[in-house]
Amino acid sequence: MGATTGAVWGRAEQQDFRSRVRGTLLGAAVGDALGSPVRGLGMEQIRAAHGAEGIGEPAFGHGRRGAVSHLTQLTLFSLDGLIRAQVRRDTGAWHPPTDLHRAYLRWASTQRDWGPDERRKEDGWLAREEWLYARRDPARSCLTGLGDETMGTPEAPKNPDDPGAEAAARSAPFGLLVGWEPELVMQLAVECAAQTHGHPTACLSAGAHAVVVHGLARGESLDTAVQRALQLLAPRPGQQPVAEALQRALGAVRQGLPSPARVEDLAGAGTADGLLSVAVYCALVGEDTRHGLRLSVNHGGDSAVTGALTGALLGALHGETALPPSWLAELEGRPTMLVLADDFAMEMTQGPALHGPAGSSPGWLARYPRGYAALPGGAPVPAL
């Protein structure tokens, strides 16, 4: 697998890309924070707690307003892993799924340890952020999939019977690899999903979500980006549920005013394909970002996942300035997210100035260490 590199970025292009990176990361996080307090509640319960219109603003959860779940934690480590993959390219041993697996193992450590271990310099700066050590109801498959050093692959996936959407909800960062071809973006998302959620529906939903974000980050319309995802899904085994879910989302746009009942119908049994369908639908019919996010979480399913998936789409489409400022002001971990997003944008647009044959920034390599030089178990790293 290869990727397009060496593009020359103008200043306006860099600024637009940074806004979309920030928008994707912050959008996923505010959607997660909005949906988490009502996750798993029925609509009657949501209305009883938040009024006839349902939840409309971030509410208290995990002891504060604007708290995020493990979905956002893992999305941050996805971004961190992608930066580390780019930095490690200089070594000649480049295999991004391995770098993502190592990033997810660092997240798994935050769920076991009391706090950062300052002696582990190879962990980089993100793993030393103390607020990430809060355990926020992580899905069992995330914990078991990352419970040992063995990396799941499409040929030998972890939790092959789990069609859940948690892997899709952490996959938006793959779509920000705008210099890659969309086929490669889908493949990377699929390979990384298999590390915790090996069912084809889970893996292909993650791939489709990443491809849609990829199109939006490159300035395409949402409809165009979804159509490309459908094209790339077509030849893949097991793609039918995901493709049909995306088609249902497109068709539902023409079926009258949006409602919680329509969202619940799209969500179906709550598997990854249905929740991805909800996100695409809400991003398409939302009158603005706030409306689309509210619509995405007011239903009787996994509101945190649908909020995160929808927020990533809207943030990639419109950039950070379209997100509700009052929601961002209360968002847990926002300073960390802004630094990580800007680091990612800088790495993608100016990486050769930060590290390479001509010289490297010691500060950058301290933040994103090159680390190991082999796959888990000592096998050599293949070129991707």
C-alpha positions as CSV (number, residue, x, y, z in Angstrom):
1,M,0.0,0.0,0.0
2,G,1.4,3.4,-0.8
3,A,0.3,7.0,-0.4
4,T,0.7,10.3,-2.3
5,T,3.4,12.5,-0.7
6,G,5.3,15.6,-1.6
7,A,2.4,17.9,-2.3
8,V,3.1,21.7,-2.1
9,W,0.6,23.4,0.2
10,G,-0.2,27.1,-0.2
11,R,-0.9,29.2,2.9
12,A,-4.7,29.3,2.2
13,E,-4.8,25.6,1.7
14,Q,-3.0,24.9,4.9
15,Q,-5.4,27.2,6.8
16,D,-8.4,25.5,5.3
17,F,-7.0,22.0,6.1
18,R,-6.2,22.9,9.7
19,S,-9.8,24.2,10.1
20,R,-11.2,20.9,8.8
21,V,-8.9,18.8,11.0
22,R,-9.9,20.8,14.0
23,G,-13.5,20.6,12.9
24,T,-13.4,16.8,12.5
25,L,-11.8,16.2,15.9
26,L,-13.8,18.8,17.9
27,G,-17.0,17.9,16.0
28,A,-16.7,14.2,16.9
29,A,-15.9,15.2,20.5
30,V,-18.9,17.6,21.0
31,G,-21.2,15.0,19.4
32,D,-19.9,12.4,21.8
33,A,-20.3,14.8,24.8
34,L,-23.8,15.7,23.7
35,G,-24.9,12.1,23.3
36,S,-23.2,10.4,26.2
37,P,-25.6,11.5,29.0
38,V,-28.5,10.0,27.1
39,R,-26.7,6.9,25.7
40,G,-29.1,3.9,25.8
41,L,-32.1,5.9,27.0
42,G,-35.4,5.7,25.2
43,M,-37.0,8.8,23.8
44,E,-39.6,9.0,26.6
45,Q,-36.8,8.9,29.2
46,I,-34.8,11.6,27.3
47,R,-37.9,13.8,27.1
48,A,-38.7,13.3,30.8
49,A,-35.2,14.4,31.7
50,H,-34.6,17.1,29.1
51,G,-38.0,18.4,27.9
52,A,-40.3,17.7,25.0
53,E,-37.7,18.4,22.3
54,G,-35.2,16.1,24.0
55,I,-31.6,17.0,24.8
56,G,-30.5,20.2,23.2
57,E,-27.4,21.2,25.1
58,P,-24.5,19.4,26.7
59,A,-25.7,17.9,30.0
60,F,-23.9,16.6,33.1
61,G,-22.2,13.2,32.7
62,H,-19.2,11.7,34.4
63,G,-19.3,14.6,37.0
64,R,-19.2,17.5,34.6
65,R,-20.9,19.1,31.6
66,G,-19.2,18.4,28.3
67,A,-17.5,15.2,29.3
68,V,-16.4,12.8,26.6
69,S,-16.4,9.0,26.5
70,H,-13.9,6.4,25.4
71,L,-14.9,7.1,21.8
72,T,-13.1,10.5,21.9
73,Q,-10.2,9.1,23.8
74,L,-9.6,6.5,21.1
75,T,-10.1,9.1,18.3
76,L,-7.3,11.2,19.8
77,F,-5.0,8.1,19.9
78,S,-5.9,7.5,16.2
79,L,-4.6,10.9,15.3
80,D,-1.5,10.4,17.5
81,G,-0.8,7.1,15.8
82,L,-1.1,8.6,12.3
83,I,1.4,11.3,13.2
84,R,3.8,8.7,14.6
85,A,3.4,6.6,11.4
86,Q,4.5,9.6,9.3
87,V,7.5,10.3,11.6
88,R,8.6,6.7,11.5
89,R,8.6,6.7,7.7
90,D,12.1,8.1,8.0
91,T,13.3,4.8,9.3
92,G,12.3,2.9,6.2
93,A,10.1,0.7,8.3
94,W,6.6,2.0,7.5
95,H,3.5,0.1,8.4
96,P,0.7,2.4,9.7
97,P,-1.6,-0.3,11.1
98,T,1.2,-1.2,13.5
99,D,1.6,2.4,14.6
100,L,-2.1,2.6,15.1
101,H,-2.1,-0.6,17.1
102,R,0.7,0.8,19.3
103,A,-1.3,4.0,19.8
104,Y,-4.4,2.0,20.8
105,L,-2.3,0.0,23.3
106,R,-1.2,3.3,24.8
107,W,-4.9,4.1,25.2
108,A,-5.5,0.7,26.8
109,S,-2.8,1.5,29.3
110,T,-4.8,4.6,30.3
111,Q,-7.7,2.3,31.2
112,R,-5.5,0.2,33.6
113,D,-3.0,2.6,35.1
114,W,-3.6,5.3,37.7
115,G,-1.8,7.9,35.7
116,P,1.1,8.6,33.3
117,D,4.4,6.9,33.8
118,E,6.9,9.7,33.1
119,R,9.7,7.1,32.7
120,R,8.2,5.9,29.4
121,K,9.5,8.6,27.1
122,E,8.6,6.5,24.1
123,D,4.9,7.0,24.8
124,G,5.0,10.6,23.6
125,W,3.1,13.6,25.0
126,L,-0.5,12.5,24.5
127,A,-0.1,9.5,26.8
128,R,1.0,11.9,29.6
129,E,-2.2,13.8,29.5
130,E,-3.7,13.0,32.9
131,W,-7.3,13.7,32.0
132,L,-7.2,10.8,29.5
133,Y,-6.8,8.3,32.4
134,A,-10.5,8.5,33.3
135,R,-12.3,5.3,32.4
136,R,-15.4,6.2,30.4
137,D,-17.4,3.1,29.9
138,P,-15.2,1.5,27.2
139,A,-16.7,-1.2,25.1
140,R,-15.7,-4.7,26.1
141,S,-14.4,-5.4,22.6
142,C,-12.1,-2.4,22.8
143,L,-10.6,-3.8,26.0
144,T,-10.4,-7.4,25.0
145,G,-9.1,-6.6,21.5
146,L,-6.3,-4.5,23.0
147,G,-5.8,-6.8,26.0
148,D,-2.5,-8.3,24.7
149,E,0.2,-7.5,22.2
150,T,-1.3,-9.5,19.4
151,M,-2.6,-7.2,16.6
152,G,-5.8,-8.2,14.9
153,T,-5.8,-8.2,11.1
154,P,-8.5,-8.6,8.5
155,E,-7.2,-12.2,8.1
156,A,-7.2,-12.9,11.8
157,P,-9.4,-10.2,13.4
158,K,-10.1,-9.6,17.1
159,N,-13.8,-10.1,18.2
160,P,-14.9,-11.3,14.7
161,D,-18.5,-11.5,15.8
162,D,-18.9,-7.9,17.0
163,P,-20.6,-5.7,14.5
164,G,-20.6,-2.6,16.9
165,A,-19.8,0.9,15.8
166,E,-17.0,1.8,18.2
167,A,-14.3,1.2,15.6
168,A,-16.1,3.4,13.1
169,A,-16.4,6.2,15.7
170,R,-12.6,6.4,16.1
171,S,-11.9,6.2,12.3
172,A,-12.6,9.8,11.2
173,P,-8.8,10.7,11.5
174,F,-8.0,8.3,8.6
175,G,-10.1,10.4,6.4
176,L,-7.9,13.4,7.1
177,L,-5.1,11.7,5.1
178,V,-6.0,13.9,2.2
179,G,-2.9,13.1,0.2
180,W,-3.9,9.4,0.1
181,E,-6.1,7.8,-2.5
182,P,-9.6,7.0,-1.0
183,E,-9.1,3.3,-1.6
184,L,-6.1,3.3,0.7
185,V,-7.9,5.3,3.3
186,M,-10.7,2.7,3.4
187,Q,-8.1,-0.1,3.6
188,L,-6.3,1.4,6.5
189,A,-9.5,2.1,8.4
190,V,-10.6,-1.5,7.8
191,E,-7.3,-2.9,9.0
192,C,-7.4,-0.8,12.1
193,A,-11.0,-1.7,12.9
194,A,-10.1,-5.4,12.8
195,Q,-7.9,-4.8,15.9
196,T,-11.0,-4.6,18.1
197,H,-14.1,-5.2,16.0
198,G,-13.5,-7.9,13.4
199,H,-17.0,-8.4,12.0
200,P,-17.2,-7.3,8.3
201,T,-20.1,-4.8,9.1
202,A,-17.9,-3.1,11.8
203,C,-14.8,-3.0,9.6
204,L,-16.5,-1.8,6.4
205,S,-18.5,0.8,8.3
206,A,-15.3,2.2,9.7
207,G,-13.9,2.2,6.1
208,A,-16.9,3.9,4.7
209,H,-17.0,6.6,7.4
210,A,-13.3,7.3,6.8
211,V,-13.8,7.6,3.0
212,V,-16.7,10.1,3.5
213,V,-14.6,12.2,5.9
214,H,-11.8,12.0,3.3
215,G,-14.1,13.5,0.6
216,L,-15.4,16.2,2.8
217,A,-11.9,17.2,4.0
218,R,-10.9,17.5,0.3
219,G,-13.8,19.9,-0.3
220,E,-16.4,17.6,-1.8
221,S,-20.1,17.6,-1.1
222,L,-21.5,15.1,1.4
223,D,-23.5,13.3,-1.3
224,T,-20.5,13.0,-3.6
225,A,-18.4,11.6,-0.7
226,V,-21.1,9.0,0.2
227,Q,-21.3,8.0,-3.5
228,R,-17.6,7.3,-3.5
229,A,-17.9,5.2,-0.4
230,L,-20.6,3.2,-2.1
231,Q,-18.3,2.6,-5.1
232,L,-15.4,1.5,-3.0
233,L,-17.6,-0.8,-0.9
234,A,-19.1,-2.6,-4.0
235,P,-16.3,-5.2,-4.6
236,R,-15.7,-6.0,-0.9
237,P,-17.1,-9.2,0.6
238,G,-19.8,-8.5,3.3
239,Q,-20.4,-5.0,2.1
240,Q,-24.2,-5.3,1.5
241,P,-25.5,-4.3,4.9
242,V,-23.2,-1.2,4.9
243,A,-24.1,-0.2,1.4
244,E,-27.8,-0.6,2.0
245,A,-27.6,1.5,5.1
246,L,-25.9,4.3,3.3
247,Q,-28.6,4.1,0.5
248,R,-31.3,4.2,3.2
249,A,-29.8,7.4,4.6
250,L,-29.8,9.0,1.2
251,G,-33.4,7.9,0.5
252,A,-34.7,9.0,3.9
253,V,-33.8,12.6,3.0
254,R,-36.7,12.7,0.7
255,Q,-39.2,11.3,3.1
256,G,-40.4,14.4,4.9
257,L,-39.3,16.3,8.0
258,P,-36.7,14.5,10.2
259,S,-37.8,13.0,13.5
260,P,-36.6,10.8,16.2
261,A,-38.7,8.0,14.8
262,R,-37.0,8.2,11.5
263,V,-33.6,8.2,13.1
264,E,-34.5,5.2,15.2
265,D,-35.7,3.4,12.1
266,L,-32.3,4.1,10.4
267,A,-30.4,2.9,13.5
268,G,-32.1,-0.4,13.4
269,A,-30.5,-2.9,15.7
270,G,-27.7,-0.5,16.7
271,T,-25.0,-2.2,14.7
272,A,-22.3,-0.1,12.9
273,D,-24.1,0.0,9.6
274,G,-27.3,1.5,11.1
275,L,-25.5,4.1,13.2
276,L,-23.4,5.2,10.3
277,S,-26.7,5.6,8.4
278,V,-28.0,7.8,11.1
279,A,-24.9,10.0,11.0
280,V,-25.0,10.5,7.2
281,Y,-28.8,11.3,7.4
282,C,-28.4,13.8,10.2
283,A,-25.5,15.5,8.5
284,L,-27.5,15.8,5.3
285,V,-30.8,17.1,6.7
286,G,-29.5,19.2,9.6
287,E,-30.4,22.9,9.1
288,D,-27.1,23.7,10.6
289,T,-24.4,22.0,12.7
290,R,-26.3,22.4,16.0
291,H,-29.5,21.0,14.5
292,G,-27.8,18.0,12.9
293,L,-26.0,17.1,16.1
294,R,-29.2,17.4,18.2
295,L,-31.1,15.2,15.7
296,S,-28.3,12.6,15.8
297,V,-28.5,12.0,19.6
298,N,-32.2,12.2,20.3
299,H,-33.2,8.6,19.8
300,G,-33.3,5.4,21.8
301,G,-29.9,4.0,20.6
302,D,-26.2,4.7,21.1
303,S,-26.4,8.4,21.1
304,A,-22.7,8.9,21.9
305,V,-21.7,6.9,18.8
306,T,-24.1,8.7,16.5
307,G,-23.2,12.0,17.9
308,A,-19.5,11.4,17.4
309,L,-20.0,10.0,13.8
310,T,-22.2,13.0,12.9
311,G,-20.0,15.6,14.5
312,A,-17.0,14.3,12.6
313,L,-18.8,14.6,9.3
314,L,-20.1,18.1,10.0
315,G,-16.8,19.3,11.3
316,A,-14.9,18.0,8.2
317,L,-17.6,19.5,5.9
318,H,-17.8,23.0,7.5
319,G,-14.6,23.4,9.6
320,E,-14.3,24.3,13.3
321,T,-16.1,27.7,13.1
322,A,-19.4,26.0,12.3
323,L,-19.4,24.2,15.7
324,P,-21.5,25.7,18.5
325,P,-19.1,28.0,20.5
326,S,-20.9,27.4,23.8
327,W,-20.5,23.7,23.4
328,L,-16.8,24.0,22.6
329,A,-16.3,26.2,25.6
330,E,-17.4,23.4,28.0
331,L,-15.8,20.6,26.1
332,E,-13.5,18.4,28.2
333,G,-10.0,18.2,26.9
334,R,-10.4,20.9,24.3
335,P,-6.9,22.4,24.8
336,T,-5.4,18.9,24.2
337,M,-7.5,18.4,21.1
338,L,-6.5,21.7,19.6
339,V,-2.8,21.0,20.1
340,L,-3.1,17.5,18.6
341,A,-5.2,18.7,15.6
342,D,-2.7,21.5,14.8
343,D,0.2,19.0,15.2
344,F,-1.5,16.7,12.8
345,A,-2.1,19.5,10.3
346,M,1.5,20.6,10.6
347,E,2.9,17.1,10.1
348,M,0.7,16.5,7.0
349,T,1.5,19.8,5.4
350,Q,5.1,20.5,6.6
351,G,6.5,17.1,7.7
352,P,9.7,17.4,5.8
353,A,10.6,20.5,7.6
354,L,10.2,18.7,11.0
355,H,12.1,15.5,10.3
356,G,13.9,13.8,7.5
357,P,17.3,13.1,5.9
358,A,18.3,16.8,6.1
359,G,17.7,17.0,9.8
360,S,15.0,16.6,12.5
361,S,13.5,18.8,15.2
362,P,14.5,17.2,18.6
363,G,11.3,18.7,20.1
364,W,9.1,17.1,17.5
365,L,10.7,13.7,17.9
366,A,10.3,14.0,21.7
367,R,6.6,14.6,21.2
368,Y,6.2,11.8,18.6
369,P,9.1,9.3,19.1
370,R,10.0,6.9,16.3
371,G,10.0,4.1,18.9
372,Y,10.1,0.4,17.9
373,A,11.5,-1.0,14.7
374,A,9.5,-4.2,14.4
375,L,6.0,-5.6,14.6
376,P,4.8,-7.1,17.9
377,G,6.6,-10.4,18.4
378,G,9.8,-9.3,16.6
379,A,8.7,-9.8,13.0
380,P,10.1,-7.3,10.5
381,V,7.8,-4.4,9.5
382,P,6.6,-4.7,5.9
383,A,6.1,-1.7,3.7
384,L,2.5,-0.5,3.4
